[in-house]
């Protein structure tokens, strides 16, 4: 399964795309857990003190923010799905 990271997250994971070897039927939450297991520093960048995504982090499955999917973090991710993770981006 490939995950695309953006902005400051790319420096942490070492590039735009990272591959994760996960079994079929993995959920959005299981993938997120694997991401933070493999890159522990991402835990503080992506998750709040309750272990939930920070409000300013966007986790997209096929272009849709996981927060707005019917099953949220329980959404099953297919191997062909496109996963993008964006941190807060500021500028002006």
C-alpha positions, 0 to 999 in steps of 0.5 A, spaced: 500 500 500 502 506 498 501 513 502 503 520 499 506 525 504 506 532 503 509 538 506 513 537 512 511 530 513 516 528 507 522 530 510 520 526 516 518 519 512 524 521 507 520 522 500 513 523 497 511 516 497 512 510 502 510 503 501 507 499 507 506 492 507 499 490 510 494 485 509 487 486 505 482 489 509 486 494 513 482 500 516 484 507 515 485 507 523 490 500 522 494 504 516 495 510 521 497 506 527 502 502 522 505 509 519 506 512 527 509 505 528 514 506 523 515 513 524 514 514 531 515 522 530 509 522 526 505 521 532 506 528 535 505 531 528 498 527 526 495 525 533 492 529 539 493 527 546 487 522 545 490 519 539 485 522 534 487 526 528 489 533 529 484 537 526 489 540 522 491 534 519 488 531 513 488 524 511 485 523 504 482 516 501 481 517 494 481 524 495 476 524 500 477 526 508 476 520 512 473 525 517 467 525 512 467 518 510 461 514 513 465 509 517 471 514 518 477 511 521 473 504 520 473 505 512 476 499 509 482 501 504 483 497 498 490 496 495 488 500 489 486 506 493 490 513 493 492 515 500 494 522 501 496 525 508 497 533 509 499 537 515 497 544 516 500 548 511 501 556 513 503 562 509 501 568 507 
